[in-house]
């Protein structure tokens, strides 16, 4: 069995090596000729899986995408062909939620502001938006959710309109899929008019898709409104972000908000489990066995961490400042955007750290740290 896999997808050898011959490819430049004799195709969001790519791939029996979204895959065409498909919804939700929370802690530190007391608006209450809300609510922040699709589906959570969210939120974090049509389309959801509605000193974070914000309008807006602070992980025209916009962001990264080792492993593992089910073979690998030990696996705390101390603790698993500096130095070079994504193999999630201290026995302390995602152990 021939397995075609994106070269940037982690743990493919460890999980799929026993199922067939693996050929690693550049997912962004994958051609139909490379796929024609494939039995299995494993992709990420940079590969468009459609008739043009797989029309002549007559042996193809499974397509998997290690992503939360499916806008890069023609799922209707795969269904017509009878080709099983799966993506990995929720695989990187924790990583994205923690990225957003850490970015807010970094902004609070940079501008010497307390994060407590701020109102955070989450646009998109799916897996990643929910994970972000979990961190923020654990920290004690008021969170507003806006997701008209979820509301219409009968989700029991409280939702507000986008206009209400913009009017009330001090921080806005975007977590929607990209949809180009319909009454709830998200393409250019934040256009010039919406940007102009932002409150003074709003922090705007985009961790979903670049085109959710009109990037050209954002450049013009930010040049007039320096009070609004930007954290941008995604960009219109990836892998070629607009240099003017990069310069205007407080923190800029190359679409890696979900790139924790745990999230990467989880995404590939979900594809492995589904393929084993399709093939009718036993899935004998485990997720835990994929992850390396973490150098700061146990941290002894003398007391409950303050906001600044929590940021220092967070930087043990992920220091956003490092990626920001690296990105600004490479995004304009040939293949710099993709190379940084490919080499991003060091970030962990809060769960990689076990906090040790007898004082953490206080129920409120334990609850906060657990809800943030840390493990804890009483001495």
DRENTITI-749051 format. One record per residue (C-alpha): residue number from 1; residue in one letter; chain; x negated, y, z negated. Coordinates in steps of 0.001 Angstrom, whole numbers, plus 500000, padded with zeros to 6 digits. Layout:
SITE  papa  kemi  filo       u       v       w
SITE   NUM     A     A       X       Y       Z
...
% end
This chain:
SITE  papa  kemi  filo       u       v       w
SITE     1     X     A  500000  500000  500000
SITE     2     X     A  498645  503409  500977
SITE     3     X     A  499175  506283  498565
SITE     4     X     A  498603  509870  499742
SITE     5     X     A  498071  512179  496765
SITE     6     X     A  497291  515854  496286
SITE     7     X     A  493654  516156  495234
SITE     8     X     A  494623  518532  492420
SITE     9     X     A  497074  516123  490799
SITE    10     X     A  495457  514719  487631
SITE    11     X     A  495352  511144  486396
SITE    12     X     A  496385  509659  489752
SITE    13     X     A  493526  507154  489745
SITE    14     X     A  494257  506040  486192
SITE    15     X     A  497980  505575  486821
SITE    16     X     A  498281  504549  490484
SITE    17     X     A  494927  502868  491118
SITE    18     X     A  496346  499425  490472
SITE    19     X     A  499283  499914  492818
SITE    20     X     A  497475  500604  496083
SITE    21     X     A  494765  502432  497996
SITE    22     X     A  494705  506145  497160
SITE    23     X     A  493718  508859  499645
SITE    24     X     A  493342  512321  498178
SITE    25     X     A  494237  515285  500396
SITE    26     X     A  494428  519063  500339
SITE    27     X     A  498110  519496  499599
SITE    28     X     A  498350  522996  501016
SITE    29     X     A  496983  521891  504410
SITE    30     X     A  498478  518398  504602
SITE    31     X     A  499353  517401  508171
SITE    32     X     A  501901  514969  509569
SITE    33     X     A  499097  512847  511006
SITE    34     X     A  497694  512271  507525
SITE    35     X     A  501070  511035  506271
SITE    36     X     A  502138  508858  509195
SITE    37     X     A  500866  505566  507750
SITE    38     X     A  501582  506336  504088
SITE    39     X     A  503753  504189  501843
SITE    40     X     A  503777  506700  498972
SITE    41     X     A  503420  510493  499020
SITE    42     X     A  502548  512395  495827
SITE    43     X     A  502641  516190  496099
SITE    44     X     A  502756  519446  494179
SITE    45     X     A  504602  522670  494959
SITE    46     X     A  502082  523778  497617
SITE    47     X     A  503217  521031  500045
SITE    48     X     A  506360  521445  502142
SITE    49     X     A  507927  517995  502433
SITE    50     X     A  510319  518125  505370
SITE    51     X     A  511062  516452  508703
SITE    52     X     A  508094  518163  510328
SITE    53     X     A  505759  516477  507836
SITE    54     X     A  507221  512976  507483
SITE    55     X     A  509387  512365  510562
SITE    56     X     A  506952  509721  511883
SITE    57     X     A  506080  508280  508474
SITE    58     X     A  508135  505135  509037
SITE    59     X     A  506516  503160  506193
SITE    60     X     A  507229  505812  503584
SITE    61     X     A  509091  504293  500640
SITE    62     X     A  508651  506924  497919
SITE    63     X     A  507994  510657  497539
SITE    64     X     A  507129  512176  494187
SITE    65     X     A  506472  515798  493256
SITE    66     X     A  504763  516555  489942
SITE    67     X     A  506747  519783  489615
SITE    68     X     A  509821  521076  487868
SITE    69     X     A  511213  522633  491059
SITE    70     X     A  512260  521070  494352
SITE    71     X     A  512469  524097  496637
SITE    72     X     A  509456  522786  498586
SITE    73     X     A  511149  519450  499314
SITE    74     X     A  513976  518769  501782
SITE    75     X     A  515807  516409  499453
SITE    76     X     A  518748  516058  501848
SITE    77     X     A  516461  514819  504607
SITE    78     X     A  514851  512303  502246
SITE    79     X     A  518308  511078  501246
SITE    80     X     A  519292  510686  504903
SITE    81     X     A  516182  508587  505433
SITE    82     X     A  516891  506536  502313
SITE    83     X     A  513531  507486  500805
SITE    84     X     A  513586  507576  496985
SITE    85     X     A  512431  510914  495568
SITE    86     X     A  511702  512200  492109
SITE    87     X     A  510224  515333  490653
SITE    88     X     A  509164  515904  487057
SITE    89     X     A  511671  518247  485412
SITE    90     X     A  510512  519428  482030
SITE    91     X     A  507012  518013  482374
SITE    92     X     A  505352  521388  481819
SITE    93     X     A  508119  523121  479882
SITE    94     X     A  506215  523148  476593
SITE    95     X     A  503106  524521  478299
SITE    96     X     A  505035  527345  479982
SITE    97     X     A  506878  528208  476789
SITE    98     X     A  503623  528358  474845
SITE    99     X     A  501971  530400  477619
SITE   100     X     A  504725  533020  477359
SITE   101     X     A  504500  533107  473562
SITE   102     X     A  500700  533376  473582
SITE   103     X     A  500896  536156  476190
SITE   104     X     A  503227  538091  473891
SITE   105     X     A  500837  537618  470973
SITE   106     X     A  498001  538884  473189
SITE   107     X     A  499980  541967  474223
SITE   108     X     A  500875  542673  470602
SITE   109     X     A  497190  542469  469679
SITE   110     X     A  496068  544618  472607
SITE   111     X     A  498510  547405  471825
SITE   112     X     A  498366  547040  468026
SITE   113     X     A  502065  546311  467695
SITE   114     X     A  503929  543833  465520
SITE   115     X     A  505716  541186  467552
SITE   116     X     A  508276  540733  464810
SITE   117     X     A  511347  542865  465289
SITE   118     X     A  511214  542831  469072
SITE   119     X     A  514119  541513  471127
SITE   120     X     A  513126  539049  473836
SITE   121     X     A  515252  538388  476896
SITE   122     X     A  514853  535008  478587
SITE   123     X     A  516106  534974  482182
SITE   124     X     A  516702  531326  483052
SITE   125     X     A  517610  528905  480264
SITE   126     X     A  516417  525662  481826
SITE   127     X     A  513542  523572  480534
SITE   128     X     A  510845  526279  480503
SITE   129     X     A  513099  529093  479334
SITE   130     X     A  514401  526909  476526
SITE   131     X     A  510829  526010  475506
SITE   132     X     A  509898  529694  475397
SITE   133     X     A  512989  530496  473343
SITE   134     X     A  512070  527707  470906
SITE   135     X     A  508687  529308  470147
SITE   136     X     A  510126  532789  469878
SITE   137     X     A  512984  531792  467597
SITE   138     X     A  510571  529804  465420
SITE   139     X     A  508588  533018  465026
SITE   140     X     A  511776  534760  463923
SITE   141     X     A  512512  536850  467007
SITE   142     X     A  515945  537637  468376
SITE   143     X     A  516321  535952  471759
SITE   144     X     A  518869  536834  474457
SITE   145     X     A  519571  534206  477115
SITE   146     X     A  520756  535008  480627
SITE   147     X     A  521677  532097  482876
SITE   148     X     A  524970  532429  484765
SITE   149     X     A  524556  529009  486350
SITE   150     X     A  524216  527301  482970
SITE   151     X     A  527128  529335  481644
SITE   152     X     A  529372  528225  484519
SITE   153     X     A  528320  524618  483936
SITE   154     X     A  529701  524808  480405
SITE   155     X     A  526463  525178  478440
SITE   156     X     A  527534  525930  474857
SITE   157     X     A  524769  528442  474114
SITE   158     X     A  525486  532161  473986
SITE   159     X     A  524606  533996  477189
SITE   160     X     A  524538  537657  478136
SITE   161     X     A  524623  539347  481516
SITE   162     X     A  521391  540409  483161
SITE   163     X     A  522358  544069  482789
SITE   164     X     A  522946  543577  479051
SITE   165     X     A  519638  541761  478689
SITE   166     X     A  517720  544511  480479
SITE   167     X     A  519419  547171  478366
SITE   168     X     A  518598  545475  475039
SITE   169     X     A  515367  543522  475498
SITE   170     X     A  511950  544855  474541
SITE   171     X     A  510339  541882  476278
SITE   172     X     A  511663  540052  479354
SITE   173     X     A  510344  536635  480373
SITE   174     X     A  511406  535098  483697
SITE   175     X     A  512035  531334  483986
SITE   176     X     A  514346  530819  486966
SITE   177     X     A  514012  528589  490035
SITE   178     X     A  513823  530329  493394
SITE   179     X     A  517137  530423  495267
SITE   180     X     A  517596  532485  498407
SITE   181     X     A  521364  532359  498843
SITE   182     X     A  524580  532396  496869
SITE   183     X     A  525986  534657  494200
SITE   184     X     A  523234  533698  491770
SITE   185     X     A  520277  533961  494113
SITE   186     X     A  516999  534715  492400
SITE   187     X     A  514940  535882  495387
SITE   188     X     A  514048  539499  494513
SITE   189     X     A  516268  539266  491445
SITE   190     X     A  514164  542106  490096
SITE   191     X     A  514236  544527  492993
SITE   192     X     A  513592  548271  492871
SITE   193     X     A  516982  548988  491308
SITE   194     X     A  516579  546399  488554
SITE   195     X     A  513031  547454  487794
SITE   196     X     A  514209  551024  487360
SITE   197     X     A  516657  549823  484686
SITE   198     X     A  513867  548583  482397
SITE   199     X     A  513698  550251  479002
SITE   200     X     A  510641  552371  478178
SITE   201     X     A  507684  550246  477031
SITE   202     X     A  509210  546957  478194
SITE   203     X     A  506902  543959  478551
SITE   204     X     A  507742  541960  481693
SITE   205     X     A  506437  538402  482094
SITE   206     X     A  506849  536231  485186
SITE   207     X     A  506045  532529  484759
SITE   208     X     A  508347  531043  487407
SITE   209     X     A  508077  532130  491064
SITE   210     X     A  506452  535256  492454
SITE   211     X     A  509362  536177  494710
SITE   212     X     A  511725  536555  491760
SITE   213     X     A  510239  540065  491620
SITE   214     X     A  509853  542227  494721
SITE   215     X     A  506090  542603  494389
SITE   216     X     A  505810  545653  496641
SITE   217     X     A  508551  547394  494700
SITE   218     X     A  506794  546376  491480
SITE   219     X     A  503571  548060  492611
SITE   220     X     A  505368  551314  493336
SITE   221     X     A  507344  551062  490094
SITE   222     X     A  504293  550355  487943
SITE   223     X     A  502405  553270  489455
SITE   224     X     A  505204  555510  488150
SITE   225     X     A  505878  553633  484905
SITE   226     X     A  502647  552772  483178
SITE   227     X     A  504621  552269  479954
SITE   228     X     A  505872  548916  481306
SITE   229     X     A  503311  546141  480724
SITE   230     X     A  503022  543133  483044
SITE   231     X     A  501951  539532  482549
SITE   232     X     A  501992  537797  485932
SITE   233     X     A  501215  534143  486481
SITE   234     X     A  502997  533911  489849
SITE   235     X     A  502760  536051  492946
SITE   236     X     A  504532  536778  496165
SITE   237     X     A  502452  535386  499041
SITE   238     X     A  500471  532828  497021
SITE   239     X     A  497615  532003  497295
SITE   240     X     A  496990  535603  498392
SITE   241     X     A  498360  537965  495736
SITE   242     X     A  498428  541676  496458
SITE   243     X     A  495211  543153  494997
SITE   244     X     A  497015  546346  493994
SITE   245     X     A  499385  544347  491804
SITE   246     X     A  496649  542289  490159
SITE   247     X     A  495011  545538  489064
SITE   248     X     A  498259  546711  487474
SITE   249     X     A  498841  543605  485332
SITE   250     X     A  497673  543367  481735
SITE   251     X     A  497115  539644  482175
SITE   252     X     A  496908  537939  485558
SITE   253     X     A  496581  534202  486240
SITE   254     X     A  496907  531884  489288
SITE   255     X     A  500188  530030  488675
SITE   256     X     A  498808  527978  485794
SITE   257     X     A  501309  528713  482998
SITE   258     X     A  502251  525037  482962
SITE   259     X     A  498714  523717  483337
SITE   260     X     A  498116  522132  479947
SITE   261     X     A  496515  518697  480011
SITE   262     X     A  499634  517366  478320
SITE   263     X     A  501891  518922  480958
SITE   264     X     A  499764  517684  483838
SITE   265     X     A  499603  514173  482437
SITE   266     X     A  503332  514170  481738
SITE   267     X     A  504169  515195  485312
SITE   268     X     A  502062  512516  486968
SITE   269     X     A  503209  509929  484433
SITE   270     X     A  506874  510600  485253
SITE   271     X     A  506158  509881  488937
SITE   272     X     A  504308  506696  487978
SITE   273     X     A  507238  505440  485909
SITE   274     X     A  509717  506077  488715
SITE   275     X     A  507550  504454  491388
SITE   276     X     A  507101  501355  489218
SITE   277     X     A  510876  501179  488901
SITE   278     X     A  511293  501517  492688
SITE   279     X     A  508723  498789  493283
SITE   280     X     A  510121  496580  490547
SITE   281     X     A  506807  496299  488707
SITE   282     X     A  505951  496752  485039
SITE   283     X     A  504779  500256  484039
SITE   284     X     A  501955  499131  481758
SITE   285     X     A  500177  502493  481353
SITE   286     X     A  500899  504950  478512
SITE   287     X     A  500853  508732  478415
SITE   288     X     A  498796  508913  475217
SITE   289     X     A  495980  506858  476738
SITE   290     X     A  495402  509513  479405
SITE   291     X     A  494540  512407  477093
SITE   292     X     A  491007  513011  475791
SITE   293     X     A  490422  513818  472102
SITE   294     X     A  490625  517506  471264
SITE   295     X     A  487627  519220  469675
SITE   296     X     A  489778  521143  467177
SITE   297     X     A  492166  518311  466391
SITE   298     X     A  492311  519220  462667
SITE   299     X     A  492285  522762  461311
SITE   300     X     A  492303  523543  457574
SITE   301     X     A  494388  526595  456683
SITE   302     X     A  493943  528505  453441
SITE   303     X     A  497346  530167  453802
SITE   304     X     A  500159  530722  456254
SITE   305     X     A  498683  532492  459277
SITE   306     X     A  499521  536129  459913
SITE   307     X     A  500362  537291  463448
SITE   308     X     A  496707  537955  464279
SITE   309     X     A  495629  534691  462666
SITE   310     X     A  498275  532816  464625
SITE   311     X     A  496820  534320  467803
SITE   312     X     A  493342  533137  466756
SITE   313     X     A  494777  529679  466156
SITE   314     X     A  496529  529756  469528
SITE   315     X     A  493292  530694  471245
SITE   316     X     A  491845  527360  470133
SITE   317     X     A  494206  525582  472520
SITE   318     X     A  494324  528349  475141
SITE   319     X     A  492554  531699  475446
SITE   320     X     A  494513  533644  478049
SITE   321     X     A  491816  536304  478203
SITE   322     X     A  489365  533846  479759
SITE   323     X     A  491677  532973  482636
SITE   324     X     A  492489  536642  483196
SITE   325     X     A  488796  537497  483600
SITE   326     X     A  488126  534510  485855
SITE   327     X     A  491127  535272  488033
SITE   328     X     A  490183  538893  488612
SITE   329     X     A  486743  537740  489712
SITE   330     X     A  487880  535134  492226
SITE   331     X     A  491405  535764  493522
SITE   332     X     A  490236  537850  496485
SITE   333     X     A  487652  535302  497638
SITE   334     X     A  488318  532557  500163
SITE   335     X     A  490215  529758  498396
SITE   336     X     A  489556  531416  495011
SITE   337     X     A  493183  531130  493874
SITE   338     X     A  493435  527411  494603
SITE   339     X     A  489951  526599  493336
SITE   340     X     A  490730  528097  489956
SITE   341     X     A  493899  526004  489749
SITE   342     X     A  491999  522888  490757
SITE   343     X     A  489335  523393  488087
SITE   344     X     A  491774  524281  485317
SITE   345     X     A  491298  521212  483120
SITE   346     X     A  490697  522479  479574
SITE   347     X     A  493938  523860  478185
SITE   348     X     A  495854  521964  475513
SITE   349     X     A  499206  522432  473806
SITE   350     X     A  499842  523351  470153
SITE   351     X     A  500581  519692  469431
SITE   352     X     A  496873  518889  469934
SITE   353     X     A  496155  520537  466573
SITE   354     X     A  497017  519125  463166
SITE   355     X     A  497085  521802  460455
SITE   356     X     A  495947  520758  457003
SITE   357     X     A  496667  522578  453748
SITE   358     X     A  498594  521797  450579
SITE   359     X     A  500226  525248  450650
SITE   360     X     A  502070  524256  453810
SITE   361     X     A  504406  522174  451640
SITE   362     X     A  506713  525196  451481
SITE   363     X     A  509726  524217  453641
SITE   364     X     A  509817  527519  455519
SITE   365     X     A  506125  527274  456378
SITE   366     X     A  506419  523694  457576
SITE   367     X     A  509514  524472  459613
SITE   368     X     A  507929  527448  461375
SITE   369     X     A  504748  525608  462315
SITE   370     X     A  506594  522473  463387
SITE   371     X     A  508990  524455  465547
SITE   372     X     A  506085  526252  467157
SITE   373     X     A  504743  522835  468107
SITE   374     X     A  501831  522291  465716
SITE   375     X     A  501445  519087  463754
SITE   376     X     A  500924  519464  460014
SITE   377     X     A  499495  517307  457270
SITE   378     X     A  499572  517952  453537
SITE   379     X     A  496216  517358  451827
% end
